[in-house]
Amino acid sequence: MVQDASALSASPVAPSARSKRALSDKAARNIESLLKSSAFFALSILLMLAFWMLLCSTLAKDLPTPLITFKALWAMLAHPFYKNDDGTMGVGNLVIASLGRVFMGFGVASIIAIPLGILVGSVPTIKRIVDPIASLMRPVSPLAWFPLSQVVFRSMGDNTTPMAIIATIAVCSLWPTLMNTAFGVSNLPEDYKTVSRVFQFSTTRYLTKVLLPYSLPHILTGLRLSIGIAWLVIVAAEMLSGSSGIGFSAYDAYNNGRLDEMVATIIVIGGVGLVIDRIFDFLQNKFSYESK
């Protein structure tokens, strides 16, 4: 009886020990994954710096070296939020101005692309109508869309440049979201549709409980691609328009012979793009099928 009692008293401890061991193993795997990712990231940076130095010493001797560029970058980041009377601004204010335009254009694109993608994925007739339009408009460069947008908005007043930039971003960035949304909706398993019919789901309940949850990982993939394109387009649009922003800042530095500032600004553009991509990658992984 003593042995039975001791066994009973010891039995609750075993699951607790196993759970602690499982948590410890998971933490070890996470640390190992983080170390591997950091090592590959460091290797990528070293390879890029080596190629940069090789380029400076051979083909592009006018290109500023990494050391000169990082000095200019440090000077830019030391005072990022100043604003002078002549309109010049720090790199932080320039990034904020550009991000505001990017998210406005991206928001307009998402509002159009997600509902339209649901219709395209659900109704074959609409898919046949939209496909040729998408195939025609998707390859057009933002360098062509921007002047066309200015012509469209000219009747609304003199200062149409901000609206033209936002429209250019929206037109160029909506296609990945539209296509991925349509793909996710069209691949909804037939069993899901059958269950919805059997339980007589309303349209709203079908959308919110079946269609959108299943399609969400595909929608997030499209949004991630679209925000990347939006950040790419803003640079070209600001260069064309002469508006204040991080894209125009790089072009202005080039025109005035400040090549170190130009390359430093390009690094800032890439860094901001990387942060945006990591945020959307986190959301994509959080709502992926594998995480559920």
Stockholm file with secondary structure:
# STOCKHOLM 1.0

chainA/1-292         MVQDASALSASPVAPSARSKRALSDKAARNIESLLKSSAFFALSILLMLAFWMLLCSTLAKDLPTPLITFKALWAMLAHPFYKNDDGTMGVGNLVIASLGRVFMGFGVASIIAIPLGILVGSVPTIKRIVDPIASLMRPVSPLAWFPLSQVVFRSMGDNTTPMAIIATIAVCSLWPTLMNTAFGVSNLPEDYKTVSRVFQFSTTRYLTKVLLPYSLPHILTGLRLSIGIAWLVIVAAEMLSGSSGIGFSAYDAYNNGRLDEMVATIIVIGGVGLVIDRIFDFLQNKFSYESK
#=GR chainA/1-292 SS CHHHHHHHHHTTHHHHHHHHHHHHHHHHHHHHHHHHHHHHHHHHHHHHHHHHHHHHHTTCTTSCCHHHHHHHHHHHHHSTTCBCTTSCBCHHHHHHHHHHHHHHHHHHHHHHHHHHHHHHHHCHHHHHHHHHHHHHHTTCCHHHHHHHHHHHHGGGCSCCHHHHHHHHHHHHHHHHHHHHHHHHHHTCCHHHHHHHHHTTCCHHHHIIIIIHHHHHHHHHHHHHHHHHHHHHHHHHHHHHHTCSSHHHHHHHHHHTTCHHHHHHHHHHHHHHHHHHHHHHHHHHHHTSGGGC
#=GC SS_cons         CHHHHHHHHHTTHHHHHHHHHHHHHHHHHHHHHHHHHHHHHHHHHHHHHHHHHHHHHTTCTTSCCHHHHHHHHHHHHHSTTCBCTTSCBCHHHHHHHHHHHHHHHHHHHHHHHHHHHHHHHHCHHHHHHHHHHHHHHTTCCHHHHHHHHHHHHGGGCSCCHHHHHHHHHHHHHHHHHHHHHHHHHHTCCHHHHHHHHHTTCCHHHHIIIIIHHHHHHHHHHHHHHHHHHHHHHHHHHHHHHTCSSHHHHHHHHHHTTCHHHHHHHHHHHHHHHHHHHHHHHHHHHHTSGGGC
//
